[in-house]
C-alpha cells in the first residue's frame, strides 16, 4: 500500500514537473524566437537579373529601412551599422545591387532605373509595403530612381552623399580608363588597387580595414564592374530630385566625397533636413564610424516613422 502511494506521488510529481518544463520550455523557446527575429539574417530573392542577395537585421515589426551601398562595394558596407540600427528597433534591409557582392550580374548594361527596379521583388519577398530608403554616394541615385518610379513605396529618403554632376564632369568620369584587374605575379595588382584607393581617400580618410574591404569588393565585383558607375554618371540626379515626392534628410560630413554638392542639393530641395554628423575625415562613416552614422539615421527614422 505504501509503495503504491509512493509510486502515485512520484507519478504526480513527474507530471507536474513535466508540465512545468513544457510550459516554461515553450516560453523559453518563444523568447528565443523573439530574440532571434532581431538577429542578422541573409536571403536570396529572385530578381530580373538572377538572384539578389539581401542582409536583414532588426525586429520585423519595427520601422523598415532599405540600405543601398555605394559602388563598388556591397551590403557589407552596412554590416557594422545594422546591429546598431536593430538596437534602436529598426528593421534594416541591405541589398547587394546586381553585379556586386553576392548578387547575380546583369547580362546587359542597366540604367539607374533598372538597378532600382530590383527593390520591388525584395520588398515583396519581405512583405514590406513602404520603407525609408537610404542611399550612400552613388547608391543615392538608385534610391532616388526607386522613389521616382514607386513613390507609394517610399515613406522617406535619406541621402549619404548627393551625386550631382555637371555634364562635363559626368562625361569625364564615364570616359576615364578602367582599372586593369588582370592578376599579376606576387599579387601586384592587389597592391596597385590598394595604392589607388589610398590615393583617392587620403591617409586619414579611411581605415586600413576600409581600404582592404574596398579592394576585396572591387575584385569580386562582376566583370563589367563599371556599369553601375556609368549608370549613375548618366543619371540626371538634379532633375529627378526636383520632382520626386518623398522628402527626407541629407547627411553632411566634411570627408564625404560628394560634400561639395550639398549646397546644390539644398537649393533644389530646401524641404530636406541637412544633418551634420561628427565622423572626423572619414569618407565612409557607415563603415568607419558606424555609431555616429547609425545614431543619426535612427534618430531621423524614428522621429518620422511613428
Secondary structure, 3 states (H helix, E strand, C coil): CHHHHHHHHHHHHHHHHHHHHHHHHHHHHHHHHHHHCCCCEEEEEEECCEEEEEEEECCCCCCEEEEECCCCCCHHHHCCCHHHHHHCCCEEEEECCCCCCCCCCCCCCCCHHHHHCHHHHHHHHCCCCCEEEEEECCHHHHHHHHHHHCHHHEEEEEEECCCCCCHHHHHHHHHCCCCCCCCCHHHHHHHHHHHHHHHHHCCCCCCHHHHHHHHHHHHHCCCCCCHHHHHHHCCCHHHHHHHCCCCEEEEECCCCCCHHHHHHHHHHCCCCEEEECCCCCCCCHHHHCHHHHHHHHHHHHHHHCC
